[in-house]
C-alpha cells in the first residue's frame, strides 16, 4: 500500500458513491431523501453521450411513479412510447392485446436519463465531483479510506461507507476482494436506429424491400453467420436494426460503434448490403453472465453493473436502480443510528435474490437465441406457442419486469402481500383523494390504516419519528392495514378482520425488525 503524504488534504464524509451512472445517481438522490449527504466521485470529466441503453423498463418505472418522477421522465422522451412488444431470446413477448400489460418501457436513451437523474441529484443538494478518479481503497472496522486523483491533484477521503456503482470492471469490487464469477458469451450485438434511403421501401407489413437483394423480413432473420433483426412500422422514418454474430474480438465498451462497423456486420450476416441514410443511435455490446458473490464486504457495498452483468438487453438499468432504492434507506438508517441489527445485510439477501431471478430469465434467453439448428427452431416455436395464452404471458412479463419479486419476511406465516411491491391503491382520505404512490414521494415508511383501526396507529406512534401514519379508505381493500417500506415493498399486512392481538404483535415485530427500537 502506498504511504499517505501528510501534506495531502484529508476530508471526511458519511458515504462515497463511486460512479455517476444511473445507479450511482439514483442512490445519491435516495440517500438525500433519507437525510444523508453522499459524495459522488466520477472518473470521467463529462457525462457520457454514448447511449449504452436506449430505454428504461420494468419495475423501476413503478418505483419512479412512487417518487413522483415518472411523468417528468416520460415527458423527456422524444420518441413515442412503443407498443408493449419486447424481444426475449429470439422470440417476442407481445402484450399488445392486454389492456394492462405487465411490462412497460420508456424510450429514454441513457444520456438523457443520466441528465435527468443528475438534475434531480443537484436539486436535492448532492455533490458530484467529475474527473475525480479513485485510485485506492482500504477499510477497517470503523471507516473506509479512499485515495482520489482529482483535477487539482491527489487527496484522501475518510468515509463510513463506500458504494461501488462503477460498472462491469469495478475497481471498488476488486479492492473489496469480492469474487465476480460467471460466463462470457462469444456473441457481439450491434443495435442501431437509422433512417433509410429512398431506394429501400418499408412495406405495409414492416418488411424491407432492398434493391438488388429482395425482401428482408420484419423481425428476426437467421443465417449460418448470425442473426439480423428489423423493427419498423409502415411509413415510419426510423427503423431499428440489430445484428448478433459470434466473434472472438475483444471490444472496449467506451469506443463507440461506427455506421461502417454496423454495415459490415449486416453484410456478413445477410450476405448483402442494406443501404442506410443516417444513424440516429448506434451501440455495441457483448454478453456476460456474472454476479458478485456478495454485495457487501464490511463497509464496502456494490450496486448495479458492479454487482451483476446479465446476458440480455433491457434489464440492467432496472436491476441497478432498484438496487439503489433498496440500499439507500437501509444505509441511511445505519448512519442515523436507528438501524436494527442486520438491516444492512438484508440488502445483499434481497437484491442478490432479485439478481438471481434476473439471471435465470436472461440465461434462458441465451439458450433460446443461440441455437441455429432445427431443434433450436422447434424450441422457439413451442415457447412462442405457450405465450399465446394470457397466464404464461403475464408470468413472463412479471419475471422480466422484476415485479414478481417477493422478499423473504420475518415471522411465522406472513400475509401473502408481505415482501411484495405495494399496489398503487386509490385512497380516499379526509383531505381528499390520493394514492399509495403519492404517499411514498418522500421515501419515508408508511403505516396505511384502511379500516380505521386505532390500535395499529397507537403502536406506530412509538416510531412516529421514522414512520408516517395515514388513515384512508379504498375500494376492495387487500388488507386491513399495510406497513410499507421506503422502497415500496410491504413489510407487514394484516388480513381483513384479523383479530387485534395477533395482528398487533406482528406489527410491533415488523416495526422493530425494519425500523429499529421504538
Secondary structure in CASP SS format (residue, H / E / C, confidence):
PFRMAT SS
TARGET T0000
AUTHOR 0000-0000-0000
METHOD secondary structure of the structure
MODEL  1
X C 1.00
X C 1.00
X C 1.00
X C 1.00
X C 1.00
X C 1.00
X C 1.00
X C 1.00
X C 1.00
X E 1.00
X E 1.00
X E 1.00
X E 1.00
X E 1.00
X E 1.00
X E 1.00
X E 1.00
X E 1.00
X C 1.00
X C 1.00
X C 1.00
X H 1.00
X H 1.00
X H 1.00
X H 1.00
X H 1.00
X H 1.00
X H 1.00
X H 1.00
X H 1.00
X H 1.00
X H 1.00
X H 1.00
X C 1.00
X C 1.00
X C 1.00
X C 1.00
X E 1.00
X E 1.00
X E 1.00
X E 1.00
X E 1.00
X C 1.00
X C 1.00
X C 1.00
X C 1.00
X C 1.00
X C 1.00
X C 1.00
X C 1.00
X C 1.00
X C 1.00
X C 1.00
X C 1.00
X C 1.00
X E 1.00
X E 1.00
X C 1.00
X H 1.00
X H 1.00
X H 1.00
X H 1.00
X H 1.00
X H 1.00
X H 1.00
X H 1.00
X C 1.00
X C 1.00
X C 1.00
X H 1.00
X H 1.00
X H 1.00
X H 1.00
X H 1.00
X H 1.00
X C 1.00
X C 1.00
X C 1.00
X C 1.00
X C 1.00
X C 1.00
X C 1.00
X C 1.00
X C 1.00
X E 1.00
X E 1.00
X E 1.00
X E 1.00
X C 1.00
X C 1.00
X E 1.00
X E 1.00
X E 1.00
X E 1.00
X C 1.00
X C 1.00
X C 1.00
X C 1.00
X C 1.00
X C 1.00
X C 1.00
X C 1.00
X C 1.00
X C 1.00
X E 1.00
X E 1.00
X C 1.00
X C 1.00
X C 1.00
X H 1.00
X H 1.00
X H 1.00
X H 1.00
X H 1.00
X H 1.00
X H 1.00
X H 1.00
X H 1.00
X H 1.00
X H 1.00
X H 1.00
X H 1.00
X H 1.00
X C 1.00
X C 1.00
X C 1.00
X E 1.00
X E 1.00
X E 1.00
X E 1.00
X C 1.00
X C 1.00
X E 1.00
X E 1.00
X E 1.00
X E 1.00
X E 1.00
X E 1.00
X E 1.00
X C 1.00
X C 1.00
X C 1.00
X C 1.00
X E 1.00
X E 1.00
X E 1.00
X E 1.00
X E 1.00
X E 1.00
X E 1.00
X C 1.00
X C 1.00
X E 1.00
X E 1.00
X E 1.00
X E 1.00
X E 1.00
X E 1.00
X E 1.00
X E 1.00
X E 1.00
X E 1.00
X E 1.00
X E 1.00
X C 1.00
X C 1.00
X C 1.00
X C 1.00
X C 1.00
X C 1.00
X H 1.00
X H 1.00
X H 1.00
X H 1.00
X H 1.00
X H 1.00
X C 1.00
X C 1.00
X C 1.00
X C 1.00
X C 1.00
X E 1.00
X E 1.00
X E 1.00
X E 1.00
X E 1.00
X E 1.00
X E 1.00
X E 1.00
X E 1.00
X E 1.00
X E 1.00
X E 1.00
X E 1.00
X E 1.00
X C 1.00
X C 1.00
X C 1.00
X C 1.00
X C 1.00
X E 1.00
X E 1.00
X C 1.00
X C 1.00
X C 1.00
X C 1.00
X C 1.00
X E 1.00
X E 1.00
X E 1.00
X C 1.00
X C 1.00
X C 1.00
X E 1.00
X E 1.00
X E 1.00
X C 1.00
X C 1.00
X E 1.00
X E 1.00
X E 1.00
X E 1.00
X E 1.00
X C 1.00
X C 1.00
X E 1.00
X E 1.00
X E 1.00
X E 1.00
X E 1.00
X E 1.00
X C 1.00
X C 1.00
X C 1.00
X C 1.00
X C 1.00
X C 1.00
X E 1.00
X E 1.00
X E 1.00
X E 1.00
X E 1.00
X E 1.00
X E 1.00
X E 1.00
X E 1.00
X C 1.00
X C 1.00
X C 1.00
X C 1.00
X C 1.00
X C 1.00
X C 1.00
X C 1.00
X C 1.00
X C 1.00
X C 1.00
X C 1.00
X H 1.00
X H 1.00
X H 1.00
X H 1.00
X H 1.00
X H 1.00
X H 1.00
X H 1.00
X H 1.00
X H 1.00
X H 1.00
X H 1.00
X C 1.00
X C 1.00
X C 1.00
X C 1.00
X C 1.00
X C 1.00
X C 1.00
X E 1.00
X E 1.00
X E 1.00
X E 1.00
X E 1.00
X E 1.00
X E 1.00
X E 1.00
X E 1.00
X E 1.00
X E 1.00
X E 1.00
X E 1.00
X E 1.00
X C 1.00
X C 1.00
X C 1.00
X C 1.00
X E 1.00
X E 1.00
X C 1.00
X C 1.00
X E 1.00
X E 1.00
X E 1.00
X C 1.00
X H 1.00
X H 1.00
X H 1.00
X C 1.00
X E 1.00
X E 1.00
X C 1.00
X C 1.00
X C 1.00
X C 1.00
X C 1.00
X C 1.00
X H 1.00
X H 1.00
X H 1.00
X H 1.00
X H 1.00
X H 1.00
X H 1.00
X H 1.00
X H 1.00
X H 1.00
X H 1.00
X H 1.00
X H 1.00
X H 1.00
X H 1.00
X H 1.00
X H 1.00
X H 1.00
X H 1.00
X H 1.00
X H 1.00
X C 1.00
X C 1.00
X C 1.00
X C 1.00
X C 1.00
X C 1.00
X C 1.00
X C 1.00
X H 1.00
X H 1.00
X H 1.00
X H 1.00
X H 1.00
X H 1.00
X H 1.00
X H 1.00
X H 1.00
X H 1.00
X H 1.00
X H 1.00
X H 1.00
X H 1.00
X H 1.00
X H 1.00
X H 1.00
X H 1.00
X H 1.00
X H 1.00
X H 1.00
X H 1.00
X H 1.00
X H 1.00
X H 1.00
X H 1.00
X C 1.00
X C 1.00
X C 1.00
X H 1.00
X H 1.00
X H 1.00
X H 1.00
X H 1.00
X H 1.00
X H 1.00
X H 1.00
X H 1.00
X H 1.00
X H 1.00
X H 1.00
X H 1.00
X C 1.00
X C 1.00
X C 1.00
X H 1.00
X H 1.00
X H 1.00
X H 1.00
X H 1.00
X H 1.00
X H 1.00
X H 1.00
X H 1.00
X H 1.00
X H 1.00
X H 1.00
X C 1.00
X C 1.00
X C 1.00
X C 1.00
X C 1.00
X C 1.00
X C 1.00
X C 1.00
X C 1.00
X C 1.00
X C 1.00
X C 1.00
X C 1.00
X C 1.00
X C 1.00
X C 1.00
X C 1.00
X C 1.00
X C 1.00
X E 1.00
X C 1.00
X C 1.00
X C 1.00
X C 1.00
X E 1.00
X E 1.00
X E 1.00
X E 1.00
X C 1.00
X C 1.00
X E 1.00
X E 1.00
X E 1.00
X E 1.00
X H 1.00
X H 1.00
X H 1.00
X H 1.00
X C 1.00
X C 1.00
X C 1.00
X C 1.00
X C 1.00
X E 1.00
X E 1.00
X E 1.00
X E 1.00
X E 1.00
X C 1.00
X C 1.00
X C 1.00
X C 1.00
X H 1.00
X H 1.00
X H 1.00
X H 1.00
X H 1.00
X H 1.00
X H 1.00
X H 1.00
X H 1.00
X H 1.00
X C 1.00
X C 1.00
X C 1.00
X E 1.00
X E 1.00
X E 1.00
X E 1.00
X E 1.00
X C 1.00
X E 1.00
X C 1.00
X C 1.00
X C 1.00
X C 1.00
X C 1.00
X C 1.00
X C 1.00
X E 1.00
X E 1.00
X E 1.00
X E 1.00
X C 1.00
X C 1.00
X C 1.00
X C 1.00
X E 1.00
X E 1.00
X E 1.00
X E 1.00
X E 1.00
X E 1.00
X C 1.00
X C 1.00
X C 1.00
X C 1.00
X C 1.00
X H 1.00
X H 1.00
X H 1.00
X H 1.00
X H 1.00
X H 1.00
X H 1.00
X H 1.00
X H 1.00
X H 1.00
X H 1.00
X H 1.00
X H 1.00
X H 1.00
X H 1.00
X H 1.00
X C 1.00
X C 1.00
X C 1.00
END
